[in-house]
Amino acid sequence: MTEPTSPPSPLLSVIVIGRNEGERLSRCLASVRGMRDPGGPVEIIYVDSASRDDSVARARAFGAKVVEVNPERPSAALGRNAGWREAQAPYLLFLDGDTVLHPDFVADSLREFDDPKVAVVWGHRRELHPEHSLFNRVLDLDWIYPPGPSEFCGGDALMRADVVRSVGGFDASLIAGEEPEMCQRIRARGFSILHVDRPMTGHDLAMKTWASYWKRAFRAGYAYSEVSERLRGTEFPLWVEDARRNLLRGGFLSLLFTVGASASAVAKSMLHLGLVMAIFLALALRSAWKARWKGGGTWTLLLYGIHSHLQQIPILAGQISCRLDRWRKRSRFLIEYK
C-alpha cells in the first residue's frame, strides 16, 4: 500500500484584504483564480476586517482560506500582517479587495527575484473606470510612477516572504502609509524595491463626491506626518521633505484663497478673487505641463494640474490633525473615504 502524498507546498501566497467589498471582492478573487500559471501551486488567503456584508461567504465560495480580524482600531497593516503570518509560500502577493489582478503580472514578475537583492516587485495600478467621475479620471494619473528602482510600493505588490518576516511586517499602528514605511526598513537591510513597466492591477476607486476626495487627501496628509516623523533621522527619511513642502504649499494656498476672498468681500468686487484664481490656474498649468509624460490628454492633464495643488489643502489638514493627535496622545480610528 502506498503512503498518501501530501500536497506540494505553494509557490505563491496571495493575500487579499477587505472590508465590506461585496461584489468587488468576488471580482478580485476571480482574477486571482484566472491568473496565468506562475510555475507552482497558489494559495489564497482572505483577511476580513469586521465586514458587515457577505464578504467572508464570498471568499469561502472561491476556496480561499479566511482569516477574520476584529481589532478595536482596524487598519490595512493589521490585515496584511494577519495574512502573511498564515502564508506558507516563499513569495507573497498582497492585494486590496477592490482590485483586479492582471493575469500575466505574477508569471512575468517572479523572474525579477533572480536578483537576490530585489525584495519587492510592483507594476502599474490603474483605475478600472476613469470615465465614471472626474475624480476617478484625475486620480488615475496619481498611480503612474516611472519604472525602475523606487523608494516604496503601494498596497498591491509581490514580495519575498522571508524579507517581510525579517523586518516584522507592516507597522499596525499606522492608519495609512504602512507599505512605504516598511519599504524603508527593507531598504535599510540592503534590499531594493523594483517598479516594473508592466500592468499589475486595476483599481475600483469608485469616487464620486468632494467629501470622498477630501477624506482621501486628508488621510494622505495624516500618513505624511506620521511616517515622516517616524523616519526622521534614519538612513531613509521618507516623506520628510514632502511633508515640509506640503506645509509650505498648503499654507500658502490656504492663505491665498482666504486673503483673496476677504479682499473681494471688503471691496465688493470680484477682482481680488479673480486674481487669486488666475495665480492658481497658472500654477495648475505649470504642473500639468510637467506631468505630460503621464499621458491622459490635454483636459485630463489640466484637471490633474488643478488636483496637484488643490489637494495640498486637505493634505495640510491631515498633517495638522496628526500633529494634534500626537500632542494629545490620542489614537485616531481608521480613516475611510468610501
C-alpha positions in Angstrom: 0.0 0.0 0.0 1.4 3.4 -1.0 1.5 6.2 1.5 -0.7 9.1 0.7 1.3 12.0 -0.6 0.9 15.5 0.9 0.0 18.3 -1.4 3.0 20.2 -2.8 4.0 23.4 -0.9 2.7 26.6 -2.5 5.0 28.8 -4.6 2.8 31.8 -4.0 0.5 33.1 -1.3 -2.0 35.7 -2.4 -3.1 37.8 0.5 -6.3 39.8 -0.2 -7.5 42.2 2.5 -11.0 43.7 2.6 -13.8 45.3 4.5 -17.4 45.4 3.1 -16.1 44.9 -0.5 -19.0 42.8 -1.7 -19.0 42.2 -5.4 -15.6 43.9 -5.8 -14.1 41.1 -3.7 -15.7 38.4 -5.9 -14.2 40.1 -8.9 -10.8 40.3 -7.2 -10.7 36.6 -6.3 -11.9 35.6 -9.7 -9.0 37.5 -11.2 -6.6 35.7 -8.9 -8.1 32.3 -9.9 -7.7 33.4 -13.6 -4.0 34.3 -13.4 -1.5 32.6 -15.7 0.3 29.6 -14.0 3.2 31.2 -12.1 5.1 27.9 -12.1 3.8 26.3 -8.9 0.8 26.0 -6.6 -1.0 29.1 -5.3 -2.8 29.5 -2.0 -5.3 32.3 -1.5 -5.8 33.9 1.9 -8.5 36.5 2.5 -8.3 38.6 5.6 -11.6 40.3 6.6 -11.7 43.3 8.9 -15.1 43.1 10.5 -17.2 43.3 7.4 -20.9 43.7 7.8 -21.7 42.3 4.4 -21.3 38.8 2.9 -17.5 39.2 2.1 -16.5 36.2 4.2 -19.0 33.9 2.5 -17.9 35.1 -0.9 -14.2 34.4 -0.1 -15.0 30.9 1.1 -17.0 30.2 -2.1 -13.8 30.8 -4.0 -11.9 28.4 -1.8 -9.9 31.0 0.0 -8.6 30.5 3.5 -10.4 33.1 5.6 -8.8 34.9 8.5 -11.1 37.3 10.4 -9.7 40.2 12.5 -11.8 42.3 14.8 -9.4 44.9 16.3 -10.6 48.0 18.2 -8.7 50.0 15.7 -8.7 48.3 12.2 -6.1 49.1 9.7 -4.8 47.7 6.4 -1.5 46.8 8.1 -3.2 44.6 10.6 -4.9 42.7 7.8 -1.8 42.2 5.8 0.1 41.1 8.9 -2.5 38.5 9.7 -2.3 37.3 6.1 1.4 36.8 5.8 1.6 35.1 9.1 -0.7 32.4 7.7 1.1 32.1 4.4 3.2 29.0 3.5 4.8 30.2 0.3 8.2 31.8 -0.3 6.6 34.6 -2.3 3.7 36.9 -1.2 1.3 38.8 -3.4 -0.6 41.5 -1.5 -3.9 42.8 -3.0 -6.6 45.1 -1.9 -10.1 43.6 -2.2 -11.2 46.4 -4.6 -8.5 45.5 -7.2 -8.4 43.2 -10.2 -5.1 41.3 -10.9 -3.7 41.3 -14.4 -3.4 37.7 -15.5 0.3 37.9 -16.6 1.7 40.0 -13.8 2.9 37.3 -11.4 4.2 34.9 -14.0 6.2 37.7 -15.7 7.4 39.3 -12.5 8.7 36.3 -10.4 11.8 36.2 -12.5 12.8 39.6 -11.1 13.6 37.8 -7.9 16.5 36.1 -9.7 18.4 39.2 -8.4 18.9 38.3 -4.7 18.8 42.0 -3.7 15.2 42.5 -5.0 12.7 42.2 -2.2 9.6 43.8 -3.6 8.3 44.0 -7.2 5.3 46.1 -8.2 3.8 47.2 -11.5 1.3 49.6 -12.8 -2.0 50.1 -11.0 -4.7 51.9 -13.0 -8.3 52.8 -12.5 -10.8 50.4 -13.9 -13.4 53.1 -14.6 -11.8 56.6 -15.1 -14.8 57.6 -17.1 -17.2 57.2 -14.1 -16.2 60.5 -12.5 -13.8 63.4 -12.7 -12.2 62.2 -9.5 -11.5 58.7 -11.0 -10.2 60.3 -14.2 -7.7 62.6 -12.4 -6.6 60.2 -9.7 -5.9 57.5 -12.3 -2.8 59.5 -13.1 -1.7 59.5 -9.5 -0.9 55.8 -9.8 1.7 56.4 -12.6 5.3 56.3 -11.5 8.4 55.9 -13.6 9.7 52.3 -13.8 13.0 51.3 -12.1 14.3 51.2 -8.5 11.9 53.1 -6.3 11.6 54.2 -2.7 8.4 52.4 -1.9 5.5 50.4 -3.3 1.7 50.7 -2.7 -0.8 48.2 -1.3 -0.5 45.8 -4.3 2.9 44.2 -4.5 4.9 41.0 -4.9 7.3 40.3 -2.0 9.8 37.8 -0.7 8.2 36.2 2.4 11.5 35.8 4.3 12.3 39.5 3.9 8.8 40.5 5.1 9.3 38.3 8.2 12.8 39.6 8.8 11.5 43.1 9.3 8.5 42.2 11.3 5.9 43.0 8.6 3.9 46.2 8.5 3.6 48.7 11.3 0.0 48.1 12.5 0.0 51.4 14.5 -0.1 53.4 11.2 -3.5 54.5 9.8 -2.0 54.7 6.3 1.4 54.7 4.6 2.3 51.3 6.1 3.7 49.9 2.8 6.2 52.8 2.2 7.2 52.7 5.9 8.0 49.0 5.7 9.9 49.5 2.5 12.4 51.8 4.2 13.1 49.1 6.8 13.6 46.7 3.9 15.9 49.1 2.1 17.9 49.5 5.3 18.7 45.8 5.2 20.3 46.2 1.8 17.4 45.1 -0.4 15.7 47.0 -3.2 12.2 47.9 -4.3 11.6 47.4 -8.0 8.9 49.1 -10.1 8.4 47.2 -13.3 6.9 48.5 -16.6 4.0 46.1 -16.9 0.3 46.2 -15.8 -0.3 44.8 -12.3 -3.8 45.6 -11.1 -6.9 47.6 -12.0 -8.4 49.5 -9.1 -12.0 50.5 -8.4 -11.7 53.9 -6.7 -15.5 54.5 -7.1 -15.1 58.1 -6.0 -18.0 60.4 -6.9 -18.1 63.1 -4.2 -16.0 66.0 -3.0 -16.2 64.6 0.6 -14.5 61.4 -0.5 -11.8 63.3 -2.3 -11.2 65.4 0.8 -11.0 62.4 3.1 -8.6 60.6 0.8 -6.2 63.6 0.7 -6.7 64.1 4.4 -5.6 60.5 5.0 -2.5 61.1 2.8 -1.6 64.1 4.9 -2.0 62.1 8.1 0.3 59.4 6.7 2.8 62.0 5.5 3.1 63.4 9.0 3.1 60.1 10.9 5.6 58.3 8.6 7.9 61.2 8.1 8.1 61.8 11.9 8.9 58.1 12.5 11.6 58.0 9.8 13.2 61.4 10.6 16.9 60.9 11.2 17.0 57.4 9.7 19.0 56.3 6.7 15.9 56.6 4.5 13.9 59.6 5.8 10.9 59.1 3.6 8.4 61.9 3.2 10.3 64.3 5.4 10.8 66.8 2.6 7.3 66.0 1.1 5.7 66.9 4.5 7.7 70.1 4.7 6.8 71.1 1.2 3.1 70.5 1.9 3.2 72.7 5.0 4.5 75.5 2.7 2.3 74.9 -0.3 -0.8 74.1 1.6 -0.3 77.0 3.9 0.4 79.4 1.0 -2.8 78.3 -0.9 -5.0 78.4 2.2 -3.7 82.0 2.9 -4.0 83.0 -0.7 -7.7 81.9 -1.0 -8.5 83.4 2.4 -6.9 86.8 1.5 -8.5 86.9 -2.0 -12.0 86.1 -0.7 -11.7 88.5 2.2 -10.4 91.3 0.0 -13.1 90.8 -2.6 -15.8 90.9 0.2 -14.4 94.1 1.6 -14.0 95.8 -1.7 -17.3 94.3 -3.0 -15.5 93.4 -6.2 -14.5 90.0 -7.7 -11.2 91.5 -8.9 -9.1 90.2 -6.0 -10.6 86.8 -6.0 -10.2 86.7 -9.8 -6.5 87.5 -9.4 -6.1 84.7 -6.9 -7.8 82.2 -9.3 -5.5 83.4 -12.1 -2.5 82.7 -9.9 -3.9 79.3 -9.0 -4.6 78.4 -12.7 -1.0 79.4 -13.7 0.3 77.0 -11.0 -2.0 74.3 -12.3 -0.9 74.8 -15.9 2.7 74.6 -14.9 2.1 71.3 -13.0 0.0 69.9 -16.0 2.9 70.6 -18.3 5.4 68.9 -16.1 3.2 65.8 -15.8 2.6 65.5 -19.5 4.8 62.3 -19.5 2.0 60.6 -17.7 -0.3 60.9 -20.8 -4.0 61.2 -20.4 -4.8 64.0 -22.9 -4.9 67.8 -22.5 -8.2 68.0 -20.5 -7.2 65.3 -18.1 -3.7 66.8 -17.6 -5.3 70.2 -16.8 -7.6 68.6 -14.2 -4.5 66.8 -12.8 -2.7 70.1 -12.5 -5.6 71.5 -10.6 -5.7 68.4 -8.4 -1.9 68.6 -7.7 -2.4 72.0 -6.0 -5.9 71.7 -4.6 -5.1 68.5 -2.7 -2.4 70.4 -0.8 -5.1 71.9 1.4 -6.7 68.7 2.8 -3.3 67.1 3.0 -2.2 70.0 5.2 -5.4 69.5 7.3 -4.4 65.8 7.7 -0.9 66.8 8.8 -2.2 69.3 11.3 -4.7 66.7 12.7 -1.9 64.1 13.1 0.3 66.6 15.0 -2.6 67.5 17.2 -3.3 63.8 17.9 0.3 63.3 18.7 0.3 66.2 21.1 -2.9 65.0 22.8 -1.5 61.4 22.8 -4.7 60.3 21.1 -5.0 57.4 18.6 -7.3 58.1 15.6 -9.7 55.5 14.2 -9.4 54.2 10.6 -9.9 57.0 8.0 -12.1 55.6 5.2 -13.0 57.6 2.1 -15.6 55.1 0.7 
